[in-house]
Amino acid sequence: MDFDLSEEQRMLQESVERLISERYDFEHRKTYMKEAPGFSKTLWAQYAELGLLGLPFAEKYGGSGGGAVETMIVMQAFGRGLALEPYLATVVMGGGLIALAGSEAQRTTILPRIASGDLLLAFAHSEPQARYELSDVACTARRGADGWILDGQKSFVLHGDCADQLIVSARIGGEQRSAQGIGLFLVDAHAEGIGRRGYPTQDGLRSAEIRLSGVKVNSNAALGEPGNAADTIQRIAEHALAATGAEAVGAMAAAHELTVDYLKTRKQFGVTIGSFQALQHRAVDMLVHLEQARSMSLLATMMLDEPDPVERSKTISAATVQIRRSGKFIGQQAVQLHGGIGMTLEYKIGHYFKRFTAMESMFGDTDHHLAALARAGGLL
Amino acid sequence: MDLRFTPQELAFRDEVRAFFRDALPASIRHKMALGQRPSKDDIVTWQRILNAKGWAVPHWPVEWGGQDWSPVQNYIFKEEMQLAPAPDPLAFNVSMVGPVLIAFGTEAQKRHFLPKVANLDYWFCQGFSEPGAGSDLASLRTSARREGDHYIVNGQKIWTSRAHHADWMFCLVRTDPAAKPQSGISYLLIDMQSPGLTIRPIPTIDGEHHFNEVFFDDVRVPAENLVGEENKGWTYAKYLLGNERTGIARVGASKQRIIKAKQLAATIAVGEGTLAETERFREKVAAIEIELKALEITQLRVVSNARNLPRGVQDPASSVLKLKGTELQQAATEILMEVAGAHAMAFQSEHLWGTATDEPIGPEWAATVAPDYFYTRASSIYGGSNEIQRNVIAKRLLGL
């Protein structure tokens, strides 16, 4: 039992936290949001220089062989800064899928380009009707002359508008909700037959609706054996949940600090409002939520390497429920305790609240994960 | 970072588990598993078995009988004890008066008291709260006037748990009425057999006898029973707050109750299936299990981080332990109430204590459920109510 970071991990934490605190204050963020892709290309290049974009990949693919803890460290810092860059879409999910299911040739071609900051990926999986069922895939892949032809509609594709390549899930057989018969295909985002409609999300990030109409890809575009992708999709969803969990914890810590600082400075009735017991107790309850979420984020991170798929998925669902509930409480109360200031778009605190809210529906909402855990018999 | 137990820690857990399996008397285990209350004799018997093994006070310094275990080992030990399920060693002895004597007692006090505290030859109770001094403990008024070699104690304590079992009381008394409230308090050890000391029971809402009022009418206490310096008692009472708060969450005890609730729910018919199969029940239980798991990890973080902190510095995560721990203890008793349903409503005290000679009304396990639920409401009141805990956290950790 050991909760300490290694020396290298501490150095990583210091450098990424320093970068975020220097380059990601609220005013900077507003500027980044206005750049064409909705984030800072300059910072993206800096992440590459720092080695963040290749962090989880093996050294032979231009990475540094980091594990789940390294990703957690980066995501926590990004959460604190409300970073806009497509790290989750490109590195955690895109790169993660290539590393998990890709062939040696695919890994060799793609991962080094992610690590160098030259390639952006997006995971085009969710569909409008699927809600939170990972195996609900109506998009189809049928055999073409020398490869596959993809048709269908993808929704909520995080950073789908700026991606150079998409990883698309599509069904080669089976019923619409069957876990059997799903394939993953690597598709050039500018290929013929792809219609992309990018849009800003409530939390200031970017997402896209993507229509695929007779999109042709060749056989070596498939990631792994088409038809058996359900497990890979489940695994990458778990990685995304752990990563956004860590991001949420970073954001919760920052939102709590901002709120406590506000209680110490705002004066009413001739005293700081932090002298009022009702507000003190609320701030303490926020701290309790934060620490409980932090614990579950650590647990989810460590469980990513658990070989038993049932234990792994149960624990990650449990962690997700705790983190989402904590995020919602902290977000709502942070706005409440800031009063009118909490309602203005011009102040940072409301943006944390919006980020928690956006994360709540990624890969299953709180009720979805609670129900999944309950169905699986719970934790004890 | 590795959240799994090391092979050494797992081996230790197995050793502890095996000892509890073999050494815990079957009659005590049976009572505890049913949720029945251990008697005074049960608690004394078990603590002496532990003490004979050297495990009654493992967290004390080695020279006074401690084991020099790592924080993680101490955690495993407590968790396994609650899961066994075995009675806890008496907290007033092993977690309260013992550590205070070790830190502030005279050599003679340590030699006399510590072995008896560890072996439960002396049963201590805590004389802190008074009718006018609950959450505002520093306003206590029980007085101790120095007269030659003795203090003369007058006043009243209240909510004194198990005073009727106790041989001794560690007691906060006012020795300087002129000083500021916190500065005029001393920490005295009082023999419960002293003339002038009387005990009156206060029945609690579970229908049982835990609490008492204790009255002092010119009780003579030898001056050698003063711990530390006169008028420094407040410091000694607070000393415990910054340390050793990890036991307070009682994660093992809540786990044990939840496991029991799930097992029992599987035996209760609802519609075509069982209570355990209903969505509502499963999701309710799962929600508690999630918070309990989070608390367990929080507790392990505190335990594991203890070696990185200077003595007396509190880990922010530790603030969660009392608040969340008591909430979850209460939630676990509440879920058992729901499982038992109307069966919980028969009041049958002898089946709570395991002393009944007749058949219980309804299932035997149900007799303990309501008293347990009622009494566990105390957990968020004693030891500084959860509202006081929030005040303390707001001040000390958040600087509000």
Contacts between the chains, C-beta under 8 A, distances in Angstrom:
chain1	res1	chain2	res2	distance
A	1	B	2	7.1
A	1	B	3	6.6
A	1	B	4	7.1
A	1	B	5	5.5
A	1	B	6	6.7
A	1	B	9	6.2
A	1	B	72	4.9
A	1	B	300	6.3
A	1	B	303	8.0
A	1	B	304	5.8
A	2	B	1	6.1
A	2	B	2	5.0
A	2	B	3	7.9
A	2	B	304	6.6
A	3	B	1	6.0
A	3	B	3	7.3
A	3	B	300	7.4
A	3	B	301	5.4
A	3	B	304	4.7
A	3	B	305	6.5
A	4	B	1	6.5
A	4	B	304	7.8
A	4	B	308	7.5
A	5	B	1	6.2
A	6	B	1	7.6
A	9	B	1	7.6
A	69	B	1	5.4
A	260	B	398	5.1
A	260	B	399	7.5
A	260	B	400	6.9
A	263	B	400	6.0
A	264	B	399	6.9
A	264	B	400	6.8
A	274	B	394	8.0
A	274	B	400	4.2
A	275	B	400	7.3
A	277	B	391	7.0
A	279	B	400	7.9
A	280	B	390	6.7
A	280	B	391	6.8
A	280	B	394	3.6
A	280	B	395	8.0
A	280	B	398	7.5
A	280	B	400	4.9
A	281	B	387	7.1
A	281	B	390	4.5
A	281	B	391	7.9
A	281	B	394	7.1
A	283	B	394	6.2
A	283	B	398	5.7
A	283	B	400	6.5
A	284	B	319	7.4
A	284	B	323	7.8
A	284	B	390	4.4
A	284	B	393	4.7
A	284	B	394	5.4
A	284	B	398	7.0
A	285	B	390	7.6
A	287	B	316	7.1
A	287	B	319	6.7
A	287	B	320	7.6
A	287	B	393	6.8
A	287	B	397	7.0
A	287	B	398	6.9
A	288	B	319	7.4
A	288	B	320	5.0
A	288	B	323	5.7
A	288	B	324	6.0
A	291	B	298	5.6
A	291	B	316	6.9
A	291	B	317	4.8
A	291	B	319	7.7
A	291	B	320	4.7
A	292	B	291	6.8
A	292	B	294	4.1
A	292	B	295	6.9
A	292	B	298	6.3
A	292	B	320	6.5
A	292	B	324	6.7
A	293	B	294	7.5
A	294	B	298	7.9
A	294	B	317	7.7
A	295	B	294	4.8
A	295	B	295	7.6
A	295	B	297	3.6
A	295	B	298	4.4
A	295	B	301	6.3
A	295	B	317	7.7
A	296	B	290	7.7
A	296	B	293	7.2
A	296	B	294	4.9
A	296	B	297	6.8
A	298	B	1	7.6
A	298	B	3	6.7
A	298	B	297	6.4
A	298	B	301	7.6
A	299	B	3	6.5
A	299	B	293	7.1
A	299	B	294	7.9
A	299	B	297	5.4
A	302	B	1	7.2
A	302	B	2	7.3
A	302	B	3	4.6
A	302	B	4	7.8
A	315	B	293	7.9
A	318	B	286	7.7
A	318	B	289	7.3
A	318	B	290	4.6
A	318	B	293	5.9
A	321	B	287	7.3
A	321	B	290	5.2
A	322	B	290	5.3
A	322	B	291	6.9
A	322	B	293	8.0
A	322	B	294	5.0
A	370	B	283	5.6
A	370	B	286	5.9
A	370	B	287	6.4
A	370	B	290	7.8
A	371	B	279	7.6
A	371	B	283	6.5
A	373	B	286	4.7
A	373	B	289	7.9
A	373	B	290	7.2
A	374	B	279	6.9
A	374	B	282	3.8
A	374	B	283	4.5
A	374	B	285	7.4
A	374	B	286	4.2
A	375	B	282	7.2
A	378	B	262	7.2
A	378	B	282	6.9
A	378	B	285	5.7
A	378	B	286	4.7
A	378	B	289	5.0
A	379	B	286	7.4
A	379	B	289	4.2
A	379	B	290	7.0
A	379	B	292	7.7
A	379	B	293	5.5
A	380	B	255	6.0
A	380	B	258	5.4
A	380	B	259	5.3
A	380	B	262	7.0
A	380	B	289	5.4
A	380	B	292	7.7
